[in-house]
Amino acid sequence: MTPALRPFFNALQFMTILPAPRAAQFDDGWLLPAAKYFPLVGALIGLFCGGVLIATSAIWSGLVPAVLSVIAGVALTGALHEDGIADSADGLFGGRTREQRLTIIKDSRIGNYGAVTLIASLIIRIAALATLPPWVGAAALVASHSLGRAGILAAMSMLPYAGNVATAKLNYPDQRLDPAKAIVAMLLTLLGLAWLIAAEPGAAACGLIGAVALGALPALAAARLIGGYVGDVLGATEQLTQIGLLLGVAALAGHG
């Protein structure tokens, strides 16, 4: 396995529960080189979920395929981003000071805000998917998972890290993606969107608007309330970007 592939496998290992190949090595500076592959890993996760949606749609109708495809994504990622949106909701809505909010976000226990937000996230994604024809839904899953990971990069690029560096689970970089890495990330995001754009260009455009509108909310809230991002805010960004895209696509391509 060539060292050039190490950043991709680092990204794959970080964002999924798949066992790490020998090429994955998590040194102090692994995150920034791996980050450009986040949209590609997202697209691969979306392909898996889309495959589940298409396969189960041949057996069941109604909500069942949508439920199973969303659960497949949660299982494959180890609920990484679901944990983020729940913790972010608890901290940003439940704390009164910056210090309280950061303390609550780091608390692994789920509170009222987190529980309601997590349930809403799952229900909205399932409901939006259930309105789409299976093949359009599969394309939307690939696009939403890829764009959701691109949203993580956008939040990391626009905001400073707001947590305690000494106690952070990851060594978040101070520097941003250089132009070459940013271009790679953009091209990989476009690759993730290509199927949906080809199948439903109007719905894809509507989905992009929804993704940007909702995906920006966690970053805006975090900037105002805690002065930047922490890892859980990035997870919330990914989730709301997904939700925005699926809702936008369903608005034009949904049936019933």
MONOR-V763742 format. One record per backbone hydrogen bond with DSSP energy under -1.0 kcal/mol. NH is the residue of the N-H (numbers start at 0). CO is the residue of the C=O. E is the energy in kcal/mol with one decimal. If there is no record, write none. Layout:
nh=NH co=CO e=E
nh=NH co=CO e=E
This chain:
nh=4 co=1 e=-1.7
nh=5 co=2 e=-1.4
nh=8 co=4 e=-2.1
nh=9 co=5 e=-2.5
nh=10 co=6 e=-2.2
nh=11 co=7 e=-2.5
nh=12 co=8 e=-2.6
nh=13 co=9 e=-2.4
nh=14 co=10 e=-2.1
nh=15 co=11 e=-1.1
nh=16 co=75 e=-2.3
nh=23 co=20 e=-1.7
nh=26 co=24 e=-1.2
nh=29 co=26 e=-1.4
nh=33 co=29 e=-1.8
nh=34 co=30 e=-1.9
nh=36 co=33 e=-2.0
nh=37 co=34 e=-2.0
nh=40 co=36 e=-2.5
nh=41 co=37 e=-2.6
nh=42 co=38 e=-2.2
nh=43 co=39 e=-2.1
nh=44 co=40 e=-2.4
nh=45 co=41 e=-2.6
nh=46 co=42 e=-2.3
nh=47 co=43 e=-1.9
nh=48 co=44 e=-2.4
nh=49 co=45 e=-3.1
nh=50 co=46 e=-2.4
nh=51 co=47 e=-1.9
nh=52 co=48 e=-2.3
nh=53 co=49 e=-2.6
nh=54 co=50 e=-2.6
nh=55 co=51 e=-2.6
nh=56 co=52 e=-1.7
nh=58 co=55 e=-1.2
nh=59 co=55 e=-3.2
nh=66 co=62 e=-2.8
nh=67 co=63 e=-2.6
nh=68 co=64 e=-2.2
nh=69 co=65 e=-2.1
nh=70 co=66 e=-2.5
nh=71 co=67 e=-2.1
nh=72 co=68 e=-1.5
nh=73 co=69 e=-2.1
nh=74 co=70 e=-2.8
nh=75 co=71 e=-2.5
nh=76 co=72 e=-1.8
nh=78 co=73 e=-2.3
nh=82 co=78 e=-2.3
nh=83 co=79 e=-1.0
nh=84 co=80 e=-2.3
nh=85 co=81 e=-1.9
nh=86 co=82 e=-2.4
nh=87 co=83 e=-2.4
nh=88 co=84 e=-2.0
nh=89 co=85 e=-2.2
nh=90 co=86 e=-2.5
nh=91 co=87 e=-3.1
nh=92 co=88 e=-1.8
nh=93 co=89 e=-1.7
nh=94 co=90 e=-1.8
nh=100 co=96 e=-2.5
nh=101 co=97 e=-2.4
nh=102 co=98 e=-2.2
nh=103 co=99 e=-2.5
nh=104 co=100 e=-2.5
nh=105 co=101 e=-1.8
nh=114 co=110 e=-2.7
nh=115 co=111 e=-2.4
nh=116 co=112 e=-2.5
nh=117 co=113 e=-2.6
nh=118 co=114 e=-2.4
nh=119 co=115 e=-2.5
nh=120 co=116 e=-2.5
nh=121 co=117 e=-2.0
nh=122 co=118 e=-2.6
nh=123 co=119 e=-2.8
nh=124 co=120 e=-1.8
nh=125 co=121 e=-2.3
nh=126 co=122 e=-3.0
nh=127 co=123 e=-2.5
nh=128 co=124 e=-2.3
nh=129 co=125 e=-2.2
nh=131 co=128 e=-1.7
nh=136 co=132 e=-3.1
nh=137 co=133 e=-2.5
nh=138 co=134 e=-1.9
nh=139 co=135 e=-2.5
nh=140 co=136 e=-2.1
nh=141 co=137 e=-2.1
nh=142 co=138 e=-2.3
nh=143 co=139 e=-3.0
nh=144 co=140 e=-2.4
nh=145 co=141 e=-2.0
nh=146 co=142 e=-3.0
nh=147 co=143 e=-2.2
nh=148 co=144 e=-1.4
nh=149 co=145 e=-1.7
nh=150 co=146 e=-2.2
nh=151 co=147 e=-1.1
nh=152 co=148 e=-1.4
nh=153 co=149 e=-2.2
nh=154 co=150 e=-2.4
nh=155 co=151 e=-2.4
nh=156 co=152 e=-1.9
nh=157 co=153 e=-1.8
nh=158 co=154 e=-1.9
nh=161 co=228 e=-3.0
nh=166 co=163 e=-1.0
nh=171 co=169 e=-1.4
nh=181 co=177 e=-2.6
nh=182 co=178 e=-2.3
nh=183 co=179 e=-1.9
nh=184 co=180 e=-2.4
nh=185 co=181 e=-2.3
nh=186 co=182 e=-2.6
nh=187 co=183 e=-2.4
nh=188 co=184 e=-2.0
nh=189 co=185 e=-2.4
nh=190 co=186 e=-1.9
nh=191 co=187 e=-1.8
nh=192 co=188 e=-1.5
nh=193 co=189 e=-1.2
nh=196 co=192 e=-2.5
nh=197 co=193 e=-2.6
nh=198 co=194 e=-2.2
nh=199 co=195 e=-3.2
nh=203 co=199 e=-2.8
nh=204 co=200 e=-2.2
nh=205 co=201 e=-2.2
nh=206 co=202 e=-2.7
nh=207 co=203 e=-2.3
nh=208 co=204 e=-1.9
nh=209 co=205 e=-2.3
nh=210 co=206 e=-2.7
nh=211 co=207 e=-2.4
nh=212 co=208 e=-2.4
nh=213 co=209 e=-2.6
nh=214 co=210 e=-2.5
nh=215 co=211 e=-1.4
nh=216 co=213 e=-1.2
nh=219 co=215 e=-2.4
nh=220 co=216 e=-2.8
nh=221 co=217 e=-2.9
nh=222 co=218 e=-2.5
nh=223 co=219 e=-1.7
nh=224 co=220 e=-2.6
nh=225 co=221 e=-2.6
nh=226 co=221 e=-1.2
nh=227 co=221 e=-1.2
nh=228 co=159 e=-2.3
nh=233 co=229 e=-1.5
nh=234 co=230 e=-1.6
nh=235 co=231 e=-2.2
nh=236 co=232 e=-2.3
nh=237 co=233 e=-2.1
nh=238 co=234 e=-2.1
nh=239 co=235 e=-2.6
nh=240 co=236 e=-2.1
nh=241 co=237 e=-2.1
nh=242 co=238 e=-2.5
nh=243 co=239 e=-2.6
nh=244 co=240 e=-2.2
nh=245 co=241 e=-2.6
nh=246 co=242 e=-2.7
nh=247 co=243 e=-2.2
nh=248 co=244 e=-2.7
nh=249 co=245 e=-2.5
nh=250 co=246 e=-1.7
nh=252 co=248 e=-3.2
nh=253 co=249 e=-1.4
nh=254 co=130 e=-2.7
